[in-house]
């Protein structure tokens, strides 16, 4: 991940139903994962239902749940909002980072 995400510096919100996690990434390394406060800002938000993320994080996800970009463009309960330019500039790194949740 550090090689793929070497130039990835951004903050994004991962929203699972009403639960939110602010993930700060600096030069490809996760600096912190916190609950966002009113004073925080971020570049983009990836959100979906808990059911969607449970399917995504399975060791072998079902069809339509294995690729982050496919999920946010095709599933009605999953979306990518905010600065899409930054998200797309780092989509390969972001996809790899999110897929690592299957191993945790």
SULLINPE-V5804 format. One record per residue. N is the residue number from 1. PHI is phi as a letter, one per 20 degrees, with the letter a starting at -180 (NA if undefined). OMEGA is omega as a letter, one per 20 degrees, with the letter a starting at -180 (none if undefined). D_FIRST is the distance of its C-alpha to the first C-alpha in whole Angstrom. Layout:
n->N phi->PHI omega->OMEGA d_first->D_FIRST
n->N phi->PHI omega->OMEGA d_first->D_FIRST
This chain:
n->1 phi->NA omega->a d_first->0
n->2 phi->f omega->r d_first->4
n->3 phi->f omega->a d_first->5
n->4 phi->f omega->a d_first->5
n->5 phi->e omega->a d_first->6
n->6 phi->g omega->a d_first->8
n->7 phi->d omega->a d_first->11
n->8 phi->e omega->r d_first->10
n->9 phi->c omega->a d_first->13
n->10 phi->a omega->r d_first->15
n->11 phi->c omega->r d_first->16
n->12 phi->c omega->a d_first->17
n->13 phi->d omega->r d_first->19
n->14 phi->d omega->a d_first->18
n->15 phi->d omega->r d_first->22
n->16 phi->d omega->a d_first->23
n->17 phi->l omega->a d_first->27
n->18 phi->e omega->a d_first->28
n->19 phi->e omega->a d_first->25
n->20 phi->c omega->r d_first->23
n->21 phi->c omega->r d_first->20
n->22 phi->e omega->a d_first->19
n->23 phi->d omega->a d_first->15
n->24 phi->d omega->a d_first->15
n->25 phi->d omega->r d_first->12
n->26 phi->c omega->r d_first->12
n->27 phi->l omega->r d_first->11
n->28 phi->n omega->a d_first->7
n->29 phi->d omega->r d_first->8
n->30 phi->f omega->a d_first->10
n->31 phi->e omega->r d_first->14
n->32 phi->a omega->r d_first->16
n->33 phi->c omega->a d_first->17
n->34 phi->c omega->r d_first->21
n->35 phi->e omega->a d_first->23
n->36 phi->f omega->r d_first->24
n->37 phi->d omega->a d_first->28
n->38 phi->f omega->a d_first->30
n->39 phi->e omega->a d_first->29
n->40 phi->e omega->r d_first->26
n->41 phi->c omega->a d_first->24
n->42 phi->b omega->a d_first->21
n->43 phi->e omega->a d_first->20
n->44 phi->b omega->a d_first->20
n->45 phi->c omega->r d_first->20
n->46 phi->d omega->a d_first->19
n->47 phi->c omega->r d_first->22
n->48 phi->a omega->r d_first->24
n->49 phi->f omega->r d_first->26
n->50 phi->f omega->r d_first->25
n->51 phi->g omega->r d_first->26
n->52 phi->f omega->a d_first->24
n->53 phi->f omega->r d_first->21
n->54 phi->f omega->r d_first->22
n->55 phi->f omega->a d_first->22
n->56 phi->f omega->a d_first->19
n->57 phi->e omega->r d_first->18
n->58 phi->f omega->a d_first->20
n->59 phi->g omega->r d_first->18
n->60 phi->c omega->a d_first->20
n->61 phi->f omega->r d_first->20
n->62 phi->f omega->r d_first->24
n->63 phi->g omega->a d_first->24
n->64 phi->m omega->a d_first->23
n->65 phi->d omega->a d_first->21
n->66 phi->e omega->a d_first->18
n->67 phi->c omega->a d_first->16
n->68 phi->g omega->a d_first->16
n->69 phi->f omega->r d_first->18
n->70 phi->f omega->r d_first->20
n->71 phi->f omega->a d_first->21
n->72 phi->f omega->r d_first->21
n->73 phi->e omega->a d_first->24
n->74 phi->c omega->a d_first->26
n->75 phi->e omega->a d_first->26
n->76 phi->f omega->a d_first->29
n->77 phi->e omega->r d_first->27
n->78 phi->c omega->a d_first->24
n->79 phi->b omega->r d_first->23
n->80 phi->c omega->a d_first->21
n->81 phi->c omega->a d_first->24
n->82 phi->n omega->a d_first->24
n->83 phi->f omega->a d_first->22
n->84 phi->f omega->r d_first->21
n->85 phi->f omega->r d_first->20
n->86 phi->f omega->r d_first->18
n->87 phi->g omega->a d_first->16
n->88 phi->f omega->r d_first->17
n->89 phi->f omega->a d_first->15
n->90 phi->d omega->a d_first->12
n->91 phi->f omega->r d_first->12
n->92 phi->f omega->r d_first->10
n->93 phi->f omega->a d_first->7
n->94 phi->f omega->r d_first->9
n->95 phi->f omega->r d_first->10
n->96 phi->f omega->a d_first->7
n->97 phi->f omega->a d_first->7
n->98 phi->f omega->r d_first->11
n->99 phi->f omega->r d_first->11
n->100 phi->f omega->r d_first->9
n->101 phi->f omega->r d_first->13
n->102 phi->f omega->a d_first->14
n->103 phi->e omega->a d_first->13
n->104 phi->e omega->none d_first->15
